[in-house]
Amino acid sequence: MTAALRIDNLNAWYGESHVLHGVDLDVREGEVVTLLGRNGAGRSSTLRAILGLTGLRQGSVQVFGKETIHLPTYRIAPLGIGYCPEERGIFASLSVEENLLLPPRLKGTNPGMSIEAIYAMFPNLEERRESQGTRLSGGEQQMLAVARILRTGARLLLLDEISEGLAPVIVQALAGMIRTLKTMGYTVLMVEQNFRFAAPLADRFYVMEHGRVVETFQADALKAKMPRLNELLGV
C-alpha cells in the first residue's frame, strides 16, 4: 500500500511551547491507524500540526506524496484531508441539512458522499434534517461533524476523540461507520482515549508520550503489548 500520510521528524510549537519532538509516523492508504496516549501526550497536536494549525512546525509532512511542511492550511486541506476536531465545530444556528450542504467539494477523483448516502449511514441525521445544531444531542452533533467532512471528498480523515462522552449505542454506531469507511477505501488517522473503542478498529497503533512516539505496533501484536500499554496508558 502507498502512503496517504508520511511524517518524518516533525517538531511543532504553540508560541514558545515546544509540543512535538521529532514525531515519525505513516498511514498507508486504506488503513485505520490510532494514536494512543494520555492527555497532553501530543496526539491532538499531531493532527493539528498535519494541517499547519500549530504555528511553527519543522520536519516533513507528506500528504499523498506531496510535501506540505511549508504550505498554509488552506492549501493543505484541499489535498484530500478531512479534519473532525474534538470540539466538533458544527454551525449551531444552521440545520443538519444546511450544515451538510455548506462544505465545499475538494478537487479530485472522490466526489464526496451524497446527502442520500450520508442519511443512509446516519439515519438519526435524516430524522433531524431540519433541526438546528443547538437541538441535537451530543451524539447527533458528533455524527454531523463526521458526516460533514465526508461530503467534501476527503480521502484521509483525521478524527479527534469522536467517541468522547457519548452513550454506548452512539459509540457502537461510530465504530460501525469507521468499519464501513474502511471497506470504501477511506484512510483514517484517529486520536482516541477510549481504548475499548479504538482497539478493534485499528490496523496499527502509535503510542505517544511527552510529544514523542514511544511505541508502534500492528493490531495482531496488541495482546503481547498489553503490559506495556498498561504501563503507558493505565488501560
C-alpha positions as CSV (number, residue, x, y, z in Angstrom):
1,M,0.0,0.0,0.0
2,T,1.2,3.5,-0.7
3,A,1.4,6.2,2.0
4,A,-1.5,8.6,2.3
5,L,0.4,10.3,5.1
6,R,4.1,10.2,5.9
7,I,5.6,12.3,8.8
8,D,9.3,12.5,9.5
9,N,11.0,14.2,12.4
10,L,8.0,16.6,13.0
11,N,8.5,19.3,15.5
12,A,5.8,21.8,16.4
13,W,5.3,24.7,18.7
14,Y,2.4,26.7,20.2
15,G,4.1,30.1,20.6
16,E,7.3,29.3,22.6
17,S,5.9,25.9,23.8
18,H,7.6,23.0,22.0
19,V,4.8,20.4,21.9
20,L,6.0,17.8,19.3
21,H,9.6,16.4,19.4
22,G,10.6,14.5,16.3
23,V,7.4,12.6,15.5
24,D,7.7,9.9,12.9
25,L,4.6,8.0,11.6
26,D,3.0,6.9,8.4
27,V,-0.5,5.9,7.4
28,R,-1.0,3.8,4.3
29,E,-4.0,4.2,2.0
30,G,-7.0,2.3,3.3
31,E,-5.6,1.9,6.8
32,V,-7.1,2.8,10.1
33,V,-4.3,4.0,12.5
34,T,-4.9,5.1,16.1
35,L,-2.8,7.4,18.2
36,L,-2.9,6.4,21.8
37,G,-1.6,8.3,24.8
38,R,-2.5,10.1,28.0
39,N,-4.0,13.6,27.9
40,G,-1.2,16.0,27.0
41,A,0.9,13.4,25.2
42,G,0.7,15.3,21.9
43,R,-1.9,13.3,20.0
44,S,-4.3,16.1,19.1
45,S,-1.3,18.4,18.5
46,T,-0.1,15.9,15.9
47,L,-3.4,16.1,14.0
48,R,-3.3,19.9,14.2
49,A,0.3,20.0,13.0
50,I,-0.5,17.9,10.0
51,L,-2.8,20.7,8.9
52,G,-0.4,23.5,9.9
53,L,-2.6,24.7,12.8
54,T,0.0,24.7,15.5
55,G,2.1,27.7,14.4
56,L,5.7,26.9,13.7
57,R,6.5,23.4,12.5
58,Q,9.6,21.7,11.2
59,G,10.3,18.4,9.6
60,S,8.4,16.7,6.8
61,V,4.7,16.1,6.3
62,Q,3.8,14.4,3.0
63,V,0.1,14.1,2.1
64,F,-0.5,11.7,-0.8
65,G,3.2,12.2,-1.8
66,K,3.2,16.0,-1.7
67,E,5.4,17.8,0.8
68,T,3.3,20.2,2.9
69,I,5.5,21.4,5.7
70,H,5.8,25.0,4.2
71,L,2.2,25.2,3.0
72,P,-0.6,27.1,4.7
73,T,-3.6,25.3,6.0
74,Y,-5.9,26.4,3.1
75,R,-3.5,24.7,0.6
76,I,-3.1,21.5,2.7
77,A,-6.7,20.6,3.2
78,P,-7.6,20.5,-0.5
79,L,-5.1,17.7,-1.0
80,G,-7.7,15.4,0.4
81,I,-7.8,15.8,4.2
82,G,-10.9,16.0,6.3
83,Y,-10.5,17.0,9.9
84,C,-13.0,16.4,12.7
85,P,-11.8,18.3,15.8
86,E,-12.6,17.3,19.3
87,E,-14.9,20.3,19.7
88,R,-16.8,19.2,16.6
89,G,-17.2,22.7,15.1
90,I,-20.7,22.4,13.6
91,F,-22.7,25.5,12.8
92,A,-25.2,25.5,15.7
93,S,-27.5,28.1,14.1
94,L,-27.9,26.0,10.9
95,S,-30.0,22.9,10.4
96,V,-28.5,19.5,9.9
97,E,-29.0,19.7,6.1
98,E,-27.6,23.2,5.9
99,N,-24.5,22.0,7.7
100,L,-24.2,19.2,5.2
101,L,-24.7,21.5,2.2
102,L,-22.2,24.1,3.3
103,P,-18.7,22.4,2.9
104,P,-17.0,23.0,-0.5
105,R,-16.1,19.9,-2.6
106,L,-12.4,19.2,-2.9
107,K,-10.9,18.8,-6.3
108,G,-10.0,15.2,-7.2
109,T,-11.4,11.8,-8.1
110,N,-13.5,11.4,-5.0
111,P,-16.8,13.4,-5.4
112,G,-17.7,13.1,-1.7
113,M,-20.8,11.4,-0.3
114,S,-24.2,12.5,-1.4
115,I,-26.8,13.7,1.1
116,E,-28.7,10.4,0.4
117,A,-25.6,8.3,1.2
118,I,-25.0,10.3,4.4
119,Y,-28.5,9.7,5.6
120,A,-28.2,6.0,4.8
121,M,-25.1,5.9,7.0
122,F,-26.6,8.1,9.7
123,P,-30.4,7.6,9.9
124,N,-30.6,9.8,13.0
125,L,-29.4,12.8,10.9
126,E,-32.2,12.2,8.3
127,E,-34.8,12.2,11.1
128,R,-33.3,15.5,12.4
129,R,-32.5,17.1,9.0
130,E,-34.5,20.3,9.7
131,S,-33.3,20.6,13.3
132,Q,-30.8,23.3,14.3
133,G,-27.4,22.2,15.7
134,T,-28.3,23.5,19.1
135,R,-31.2,21.0,19.3
136,L,-29.1,17.9,18.5
137,S,-27.8,15.5,21.2
138,G,-24.0,15.2,21.7
139,G,-24.1,12.0,19.7
140,E,-26.0,13.6,16.8
141,Q,-23.6,16.6,16.8
142,Q,-20.7,14.1,16.5
143,M,-22.3,12.3,13.7
144,L,-22.9,15.5,11.9
145,A,-19.3,16.7,12.4
146,V,-18.1,13.5,10.8
147,A,-20.7,13.4,8.1
148,R,-19.8,17.0,7.0
149,I,-16.2,16.1,6.2
150,L,-17.4,13.1,4.2
151,R,-19.3,15.5,1.9
152,T,-16.1,17.2,0.9
153,G,-14.5,14.3,-1.0
154,A,-11.6,14.0,1.5
155,R,-9.9,10.6,1.4
156,L,-7.8,11.0,4.5
157,L,-9.8,11.5,7.7
158,L,-8.3,12.9,10.9
159,L,-10.7,12.1,13.7
160,D,-10.0,13.6,17.2
161,E,-11.8,11.8,20.1
162,I,-15.0,11.2,18.3
163,S,-16.3,8.8,21.0
164,E,-15.7,11.1,23.9
165,G,-18.6,11.5,26.3
166,L,-21.1,9.6,24.1
167,A,-23.6,6.9,25.0
168,P,-22.5,3.3,24.2
169,V,-25.1,2.9,21.5
170,I,-23.7,6.0,19.7
171,V,-20.1,4.8,20.2
172,Q,-21.2,1.5,18.6
173,A,-22.7,3.4,15.6
174,L,-19.5,5.3,15.1
175,A,-17.4,2.1,15.2
176,G,-19.7,0.7,12.5
177,M,-19.2,3.9,10.5
178,I,-15.4,3.5,10.6
179,R,-15.6,-0.1,9.5
180,T,-17.8,0.9,6.6
181,L,-15.5,3.7,5.6
182,K,-12.5,1.3,5.6
183,T,-14.4,-1.0,3.2
184,M,-15.0,2.0,1.0
185,G,-11.3,2.8,0.8
186,Y,-11.0,5.7,3.1
187,T,-7.9,6.2,5.2
188,V,-8.3,7.1,8.9
189,L,-6.0,8.5,11.5
190,M,-7.7,8.8,14.8
191,V,-6.9,10.0,18.3
192,E,-8.7,8.1,21.0
193,Q,-8.7,8.0,24.7
194,N,-11.4,5.2,24.7
195,F,-9.1,2.2,24.2
196,R,-12.0,-0.3,24.0
197,F,-13.5,1.7,21.1
198,A,-10.2,2.0,19.3
199,A,-8.7,-1.4,19.8
200,P,-10.9,-3.5,17.5
201,L,-10.9,-0.9,14.7
202,A,-7.2,-0.1,14.1
203,D,-4.8,-1.8,11.8
204,R,-1.8,-0.2,13.6
205,F,-1.2,1.8,16.7
206,Y,1.2,4.5,17.7
207,V,1.6,5.4,21.4
208,M,2.7,8.9,22.3
209,E,4.2,10.4,25.4
210,H,5.6,13.9,26.0
211,G,5.3,14.8,22.3
212,R,7.1,11.7,21.1
213,V,6.2,8.4,19.6
214,V,7.3,5.7,22.1
215,E,5.7,2.6,20.7
216,T,4.3,1.4,17.4
217,F,2.8,-2.0,16.6
218,Q,0.4,-3.9,14.4
219,A,-3.1,-5.0,15.5
220,D,-2.0,-8.6,15.7
221,A,0.6,-7.7,18.4
222,L,-2.0,-6.0,20.6
223,K,-2.2,-8.8,23.1
224,A,1.5,-9.1,23.5
225,K,1.7,-5.3,24.0
226,M,-0.9,-5.1,26.7
227,P,1.6,-5.0,29.7
228,R,3.4,-2.1,28.0
229,L,0.2,-0.3,27.2
230,N,-1.0,-0.7,30.8
231,E,2.2,0.9,31.9
232,L,1.9,3.8,29.5
233,L,-1.9,4.3,29.4
234,G,-3.3,2.6,32.5
235,V,-5.7,0.6,30.4
